[in-house]
């Protein structure tokens, strides 16, 4: 078991560093600070002062949460890092390249004094070459090796530097150049390209340090977000498609507390919707999975259940989850449609929209991922690209992702840094299981796992007074060139 007071060792270590200045011609049209030419500063684990004076998890905060929030809408988009989506947004307090300076990766991690390629204000609406987001792929991106020493990671003698993203992309796609790889995985969007996301930053609440549950792919992360564990699953295996997960999810727990819920399914039959990962749902609540179109009618008519969980479509052309092989502009349209329906519907004044991603998708982020309390005592073993075997013990988080709270009860343009670990009282990064912790407070649901018990809640970010200034509609994004 990891010492919970040390869960941030990985994050407090120095993040992506640059050992050599690089010509601006490598960056595209960089308008922010010059690329960082030395080790990036360590992230200070500072708990953000509570905007309304509430202490997270306190009786006063929980009572206010229960009074104000009667319905939660929860969306997990696909496979994007914080720096990838918000790296070009120049708003005070955002920890991103535009505010703090571009950072670089070596083309060859064994030659740190060789050629480096950097983050840049240049990206594509969709990415032709889906970056590696397997467990061992994340290892290489974070540590520069496929099978890092787990003991060294846990005791802090091996720390993530996030220097392996460019080389991992060229390993995965041997026919592309290193510069193309950097364009794909190191680029970030301009404010003009992500106007819907910028509007959310300007109007609602953005988390600076929110990480995925597992440094691995989609389905294990979605299961961990819903259950506080992936049950030892580390890749998108057949159990997810065959309702093979036989442990408790938020859907089962909600039903047992008479909390109404629906999984609005936009997968169009391409994948199992997330609620149907679970044997319990298949056997007891299959009718709670309904078409995504129903969400919009329910929102406009005021018929939403207490928990609305939305599966966007995935993953290629014409999908709206922001998956790399789909379009970011299409994903923004989906977000806009959801918000507009909620904002104009009769349940807006009692609703919290939690908008996040399932994992960082192999896209670069300059902030190293922290250690974490294990989800359980299970492990997962994978054979890496180079043939090495690696065993993961679910004791550290995945990549940093954009996450937002949208409600008339959250503060305007608020940037939230670290929360408080409810088990230790120490500063802790938010993560996917923070949703479970907060829903547990809202609906009196017991923590599923030790990971949930050690996850910061965000109940204290709900205020006592409803705002009347949120926009009636979000802006319409425009498509921009694809990398095809």
C-alpha positions in Angstrom: 0.0 0.0 0.0 1.3 3.4 -1.0 1.8 6.0 1.8 -1.1 8.4 1.2 0.9 11.4 2.4 3.3 10.8 -0.5 0.9 10.5 -3.4 2.2 13.7 -5.0 5.8 12.7 -5.2 5.6 12.1 -8.9 3.9 15.5 -9.5 6.3 17.4 -7.3 9.3 16.1 -9.3 10.5 18.3 -12.2 8.4 18.0 -15.3 9.4 18.1 -18.9 12.8 19.7 -19.3 14.6 21.1 -22.3 18.4 20.8 -22.6 18.9 22.8 -25.7 17.4 25.9 -27.3 15.5 25.2 -30.5 14.8 27.4 -33.4 11.3 29.0 -33.5 10.8 27.5 -36.9 10.1 24.2 -35.1 7.1 25.6 -33.2 4.8 26.9 -35.8 3.4 30.4 -35.0 4.2 30.6 -31.3 2.7 33.7 -29.8 3.3 32.9 -26.1 6.6 32.8 -24.2 9.7 31.3 -25.7 10.4 27.6 -25.3 11.6 26.6 -21.9 15.4 26.0 -22.1 15.9 24.4 -18.7 14.0 22.1 -16.4 10.4 23.2 -16.0 9.6 24.4 -12.4 8.0 21.8 -10.1 4.3 22.1 -9.6 3.5 23.5 -6.1 0.7 21.4 -4.6 -1.3 24.4 -3.3 -4.9 23.9 -2.3 -7.1 26.6 -3.9 -8.8 28.8 -1.3 -12.5 27.7 -1.3 -14.4 30.2 -3.3 -17.5 30.2 -1.0 -15.8 29.5 2.3 -16.9 25.9 2.5 -14.5 23.1 3.5 -14.7 20.1 1.2 -16.8 17.3 2.8 -17.9 19.4 5.8 -21.5 19.1 6.9 -22.2 22.7 5.8 -20.7 22.0 2.3 -22.6 18.8 1.9 -25.8 20.3 3.0 -25.4 23.1 0.5 -24.6 20.6 -2.2 -27.7 18.5 -1.5 -29.9 21.7 -1.4 -28.7 23.1 -4.7 -27.9 20.1 -6.9 -30.7 17.7 -7.7 -29.4 16.5 -11.0 -25.9 15.6 -12.3 -25.0 15.3 -16.0 -21.7 13.5 -16.5 -19.8 13.3 -19.8 -16.5 11.6 -20.5 -15.1 12.8 -23.8 -12.2 10.9 -25.4 -8.4 10.9 -25.3 -7.1 14.4 -24.9 -4.5 16.0 -22.6 -4.9 19.3 -20.8 -2.1 20.9 -22.8 -3.5 19.6 -26.1 -6.9 21.2 -25.6 -6.2 24.2 -23.4 -2.5 24.8 -24.2 -3.3 27.8 -26.3 -5.8 29.5 -24.0 -4.3 32.7 -22.5 -6.2 33.0 -19.3 -4.6 33.8 -15.9 -4.0 30.8 -13.7 -4.1 28.1 -16.4 -0.9 25.9 -16.2 -0.2 25.6 -19.9 2.4 26.4 -22.5 0.9 29.7 -23.6 1.1 31.1 -20.1 4.3 29.4 -18.9 6.4 28.8 -22.0 6.7 26.0 -24.6 8.6 22.9 -23.6 10.4 20.3 -25.7 10.9 16.5 -26.1 14.1 14.9 -27.5 13.7 13.1 -30.8 15.7 10.2 -29.1 15.3 9.9 -25.4 18.7 8.3 -25.2 20.2 11.5 -26.7 18.9 14.3 -24.5 21.5 16.7 -25.9 20.4 16.0 -29.5 17.6 17.4 -31.5 14.5 18.5 -29.6 11.0 19.3 -30.9 8.6 21.5 -28.9 5.0 22.3 -28.1 3.6 24.7 -30.6 0.5 26.6 -31.5 -0.3 24.3 -34.4 -2.7 21.4 -34.5 -5.3 19.6 -36.6 -9.1 19.1 -36.2 -8.4 15.4 -36.3 -5.2 13.3 -36.0 -4.5 10.7 -38.6 -2.1 8.7 -36.4 -3.8 7.9 -33.1 -1.2 8.3 -30.3 -0.3 5.3 -28.1 -2.2 5.3 -24.9 -1.6 1.8 -23.7 -0.1 1.2 -20.3 3.4 0.6 -21.7 2.9 3.4 -24.2 2.2 5.8 -21.4 5.3 4.4 -19.6 7.5 5.4 -22.5 5.9 8.8 -22.8 6.2 9.6 -19.1 9.5 7.8 -18.2 11.3 7.2 -21.6 11.1 3.5 -21.1 8.5 0.8 -21.6 9.0 -1.1 -18.4 10.2 1.3 -15.6 11.1 0.1 -12.2 8.0 0.2 -10.1 9.9 0.3 -6.8 11.9 3.2 -8.0 8.8 5.1 -9.1 7.1 4.5 -5.7 10.2 5.6 -3.6 10.8 8.7 -5.8 14.1 7.8 -7.2 12.6 7.5 -10.7 10.3 10.4 -11.6 8.3 11.1 -14.7 9.8 13.7 -17.0 7.2 13.4 -19.8 10.1 13.4 -22.4 9.0 10.5 -24.5 6.0 11.6 -26.5 7.7 12.5 -29.8 9.8 9.3 -29.9 6.9 7.1 -28.9 4.9 8.5 -31.8 7.7 7.7 -34.3 8.0 4.2 -32.8 4.3 3.7 -33.4 4.3 5.1 -36.9 7.7 4.4 -38.5 6.9 6.1 -41.8 6.3 9.6 -40.3 9.1 12.1 -39.5 9.8 13.3 -36.0 8.5 16.8 -36.9 5.2 15.3 -38.0 5.1 13.3 -34.8 5.6 16.5 -32.8 2.9 18.3 -34.8 0.5 15.5 -33.8 1.3 15.0 -30.2 3.0 18.2 -29.0 0.6 20.7 -30.7 -2.1 22.6 -28.9 -5.2 24.5 -30.2 -5.6 28.2 -30.6 -8.4 30.0 -28.9 -10.1 30.5 -32.3 -10.1 26.7 -32.8 -11.7 25.8 -29.5 -14.1 28.7 -28.8 -16.6 26.5 -27.0 -13.9 25.3 -24.5 -12.7 28.9 -24.1 -16.3 30.0 -23.2 -16.4 27.3 -20.5 -13.1 28.6 -19.0 -14.4 32.1 -19.1 -17.9 31.4 -17.7 -17.5 28.4 -15.3 -14.9 26.3 -13.5 -11.8 24.7 -14.8 -9.5 22.2 -12.9 -5.8 22.7 -13.5 -4.7 19.4 -12.1 -7.2 16.6 -12.9 -5.8 13.3 -14.0 -7.2 10.1 -15.4 -7.6 7.1 -13.1 -5.1 4.8 -14.9 -2.2 5.5 -17.3 -3.8 3.4 -19.9 -6.6 3.2 -22.5 -10.3 4.1 -22.7 -12.3 1.3 -21.2 -10.3 0.6 -18.1 -10.3 4.3 -17.4 -14.1 4.5 -17.9 -14.6 1.6 -15.6 -12.3 3.1 -13.0 -14.2 6.4 -13.2 -17.5 4.6 -12.6 -16.3 2.1 -10.0 -13.1 3.3 -8.5 -11.3 0.3 -10.0 -11.0 -1.3 -13.4 -11.0 -4.7 -11.7 -7.5 -5.5 -13.0 -8.2 -4.7 -16.6 -5.5 -2.7 -18.4 -6.7 -2.8 -22.0 -9.9 -2.7 -24.0 -10.6 -6.5 -23.7 -13.7 -8.5 -24.5 -15.1 -8.2 -20.9 -16.2 -4.6 -21.6 -18.2 -5.6 -24.7 -19.8 -8.7 -23.0 -21.0 -7.1 -19.8 -18.2 -9.0 -18.1 -17.4 -6.6 -15.2 -18.9 -8.1 -12.0 -18.1 -5.4 -9.5 -20.1 -2.4 -8.3 -20.6 0.7 -10.4 -22.2 4.0 -9.8 -25.3 2.7 -11.7 -25.9 -0.2 -9.3 -25.2 1.9 -6.2 -27.5 4.7 -7.4 -30.3 2.1 -8.0 -29.8 0.7 -4.5 -30.3 4.2 -3.1 -33.4 4.9 -5.3 -31.4 7.5 -7.3 -32.8 7.6 -10.8 -30.4 7.3 -13.7 -30.1 6.9 -17.4 -27.1 6.1 -19.6 -27.7 8.1 -22.8 -25.9 6.1 -25.5 -24.4 7.7 -28.5 -22.1 4.9 -29.5 -24.5 3.9 -32.4 -23.8 0.2 -31.8 -20.0 0.5 -32.5 -19.2 -0.2 -28.8 -21.0 -1.2 -25.6 -22.2 1.9 -23.7 -20.4 2.2 -20.4 -23.3 1.1 -18.2 -23.4 -2.2 -20.1 -19.8 -3.0 -19.2 -21.4 -4.4 -16.0 -23.1 -7.7 -15.5 -25.5 -6.1 -13.0 -26.8 -3.6 -15.6 -27.2 -6.3 -18.2 -29.3 -8.4 -15.8 -31.2 -5.6 -13.9 -31.3 -2.3 -15.7 -30.8 -2.7 -19.4 -33.7 -0.5 -20.1 -31.8 2.4 -18.4 -29.7 2.6 -21.5 -31.5 4.8 -24.0 -30.5 6.6 -27.2 -28.5 9.8 -26.9 -31.3 11.7 -28.7 -33.5 11.2 -25.6 -31.2 13.4 -23.6 -32.1 16.5 -25.6 -35.8 16.0 -25.4 -35.5 15.2 -21.6 -33.4 18.2 -21.0 -35.7 20.6 -22.9 -38.8 19.1 -21.3 -37.4 18.9 -17.7 -37.5 15.1 -17.6 -33.9 14.3 -16.7 -33.2 11.7 -14.0 -31.0 12.5 -11.1 -27.9 11.1 -12.9 -27.5 11.5 -16.6 -24.5 9.7 -18.0 -23.7 10.5 -21.6 -21.7 8.3 -24.0 -20.7 10.4 -27.1 -19.9 8.7 -30.4 -16.5 7.2 -31.1 -14.0 7.1 -32.7 -13.4 8.0 -36.4 -14.9 10.4 -38.9 -18.2 12.0 -37.9 -17.8 11.1 -34.3 -18.3 13.7 -31.6 -16.2 12.6 -28.6 -13.0 14.5 -29.6 -11.2 11.2 -30.1 -8.0 12.0 -32.1 -9.3 10.3 -35.2 -12.5 12.3 -35.0 -12.9 16.1 -35.0 -12.4 18.5 -32.1 -14.9 20.8 -33.8 -17.5 18.1 -33.8 -16.9 17.4 -30.2 -17.4 21.0 -29.4 -20.7 21.0 -31.2 -21.8 18.1 -28.9 -20.7 20.0 -25.8 -22.6 23.0 -27.1 -25.7 21.0 -27.8 -25.7 19.5 -24.3 -25.1 22.9 -22.6 -27.7 24.7 -24.7 -30.4 22.1 -23.9 -29.6 22.2 -20.2 -29.4 26.0 -20.1 -32.7 26.5 -21.8 -34.5 23.7 -20.1 -36.5 24.0 -16.8 -34.0 22.0 -14.7 -31.0 24.3 -15.3 -31.3 25.8 -11.8 -30.8 22.5 -10.1 -28.2 20.8 -12.4 -24.4 20.3 -12.3 -22.7 19.3 -15.6 -19.4 17.5 -15.1 -17.4 17.6 -18.3 -14.2 15.6 -18.5 -12.3 13.1 -20.6 -11.6 9.4 -20.0 -7.8 9.7 -20.5 -5.1 11.8 -22.1 -4.8 9.7 -25.2 -1.0 9.8 -25.7 -0.9 13.6 -26.2 1.9 15.5 -24.5 1.3 17.3 -21.2 4.1 19.0 -19.3 2.8 18.1 -15.8 3.9 14.8 -14.5 1.3 12.4 -13.2 1.2 11.7 -9.5 1.3 8.5 -7.5 -1.9 7.3 -6.0 -3.4 4.9 -3.5 -3.9 1.6 -5.3 -7.4 1.0 -6.6 -7.3 -2.6 -5.1 -4.7 -5.4 -4.8 -5.0 -6.5 -8.4 -2.3 -6.1 -11.1 -2.2 -6.1 -14.9 0.7 -7.4 -17.1 1.4 -6.3 -20.6 4.0 -7.0 -23.3 5.4 -3.8 -24.6 6.3 -2.8 -28.2 9.9 -3.9 -27.6 8.9 -7.3 -26.2 9.5 -6.3 -22.5 7.0 -7.5 -19.9 5.6 -4.9 -17.5 3.3 -5.4 -14.5 1.2 -2.4 -13.3 -0.3 -2.3 -9.8 -2.8 0.6 -10.4 -0.8 2.8 -8.0 -0.4 6.0 -10.0 -2.6 8.2 -12.1 -2.8 8.7 -15.8 -2.3 11.9 -17.8 -3.6 15.3 -17.0 -6.9 16.1 -18.7 -9.2 19.1 -19.1 -12.2 18.9 -16.7 -14.9 21.5 -16.0 -17.8 22.1 -13.7 -20.8 23.9 -15.3 -23.7 25.1 -13.2 -25.3 28.3 -12.1 -23.8 27.6 -8.7 -20.1 27.5 -9.6 -18.0 30.6 -9.6 -17.4 32.4 -12.9 -14.0 31.9 -14.5 -12.6 30.0 -11.5 -9.4 28.0 -11.9 -9.2 25.2 -9.3 -5.8 23.8 -8.4 -5.4 21.1 -5.8 -8.1 19.7 -3.6 -7.9 18.0 -0.2 -7.4 14.2 0.4 -10.3 13.5 2.8 -8.3 10.6 4.4 -5.1 12.5 5.1 -6.0 16.2 5.0 -3.1 16.8 2.6 -3.1 18.5 -0.8 -4.1 16.1 -3.5 -4.6 16.3 -7.3 -8.2 15.8 -8.5 -8.8 12.7 -10.6 -11.6 10.7 -12.2 -12.7 9.2 -8.9 -13.3 12.7 -7.5 -16.7 12.4 -9.2 -17.5 9.2 -7.3 -16.4 10.8 -4.0 -18.7 13.8 -4.7 -21.7 11.8 -5.8 -21.2 9.7 -2.7 -21.6 12.8 -0.6 -24.6 13.9 -2.6 -26.5 10.6 -2.5 -25.0 9.0 0.7 -23.2 6.3 -1.3 -20.3 4.5 0.5 -16.8 4.7 -1.1 -16.3 1.8 -3.5 -12.5 1.6 -3.0 -9.6 3.1 -1.1 -8.8 5.2 -4.2 -12.2 6.8 -3.9 -11.7 7.3 -0.1 -8.5 9.2 -0.9 -10.0 11.3 -3.7 -10.7 15.0 -3.2 -14.4 15.9 -3.6 -15.6 19.1 -5.2 -18.8 19.7 -3.2 -17.2 23.0 -1.8 -17.1 24.5 -5.3 -20.9 24.7 -5.3 -22.1 28.1 -4.0 -25.1 29.2 -2.0 -26.5 31.6 -4.6 -27.6 30.9 -8.2 -25.9 33.0 -10.8 -28.1 34.7 -13.4 -25.3 35.6 -15.9 -24.4 32.3 -17.6 -24.8 32.5 -21.4 -28.0 31.1 -23.0 -26.0 29.4 -25.7 -22.3 28.5 -26.3 -20.5 29.8 -29.4 -20.4 27.7 -32.6 -17.0 26.4 -33.4 -15.7 26.2 -37.0 -13.9 23.2 -38.7 -10.3 23.6 -39.5 -7.8 21.5 -41.4 -7.5 17.8 -40.7 -4.2 15.8 -40.5 -5.1 13.4 -43.3 
